[in-house]
């Protein structure tokens, strides 16, 4: 039986040697991905989250930036 999302995130975080995201962090990242997907193309969603991590930006701050960019580009 395949893992559900929380199981996958815990297992993958363990493989990376980091703590898994909290429920609040997951919700923020999903909101961030949603904005990216709707303001652009669906493929922008995972890459936006990757860029956030690569830049070392907190998901909450990235969400604020994405919301502003989305509003600006509308």
C-alpha positions in Angstrom: 0.0 0.0 0.0 1.4 3.4 -0.9 2.3 5.9 1.8 0.0 8.9 2.4 1.4 12.4 2.2 2.3 12.7 5.9 4.1 9.3 5.9 5.9 10.3 2.7 7.0 13.6 4.1 8.3 12.1 7.3 10.2 9.3 5.5 11.7 11.7 2.9 12.7 14.2 5.6 14.4 11.4 7.5 16.3 10.5 4.3 17.4 14.1 4.0 18.4 14.3 7.6 15.9 17.1 8.5 12.7 17.5 10.4 9.5 17.1 8.5 7.3 20.2 8.0 4.7 21.0 10.5 1.0 21.0 9.5 1.1 24.8 9.3 4.2 24.7 7.1 2.5 22.2 4.8 -0.5 24.4 4.5 1.7 27.5 3.7 3.6 25.6 1.1 0.4 24.3 -0.5 -0.9 27.9 -0.6 2.4 29.0 -2.1 2.3 26.3 -4.7 -1.4 27.1 -5.5 -0.6 30.8 -6.2 2.3 29.8 -8.4 0.2 27.3 -10.4 -2.7 29.7 -10.8 -0.6 32.8 -11.6 1.5 30.9 -14.2 1.5 27.2 -15.1 1.1 24.2 -12.9 4.8 23.3 -13.4 5.7 26.6 -11.6 4.3 25.2 -8.3 7.0 22.7 -7.3 9.8 24.9 -8.7 8.5 27.9 -6.7 8.8 25.8 -3.5 12.2 24.5 -4.5 13.4 28.1 -5.1 12.0 29.1 -1.7 14.1 26.4 -0.1 17.2 27.1 -2.2 17.0 30.8 -1.3 16.6 29.9 2.4 13.4 32.0 2.6 10.8 31.0 5.2 7.6 29.7 3.5 5.5 32.4 5.1 7.7 35.1 3.5 7.7 33.3 0.2 3.9 33.2 0.4 3.8 37.0 0.9 6.1 37.6 -2.0 4.1 35.3 -4.3 0.8 37.0 -3.3 2.3 40.4 -4.1 3.7 39.1 -7.4 0.4 37.5 -8.3 -1.5 40.7 -7.5 1.0 42.8 -9.4 0.9 40.6 -12.5 -2.9 40.4 -12.7 
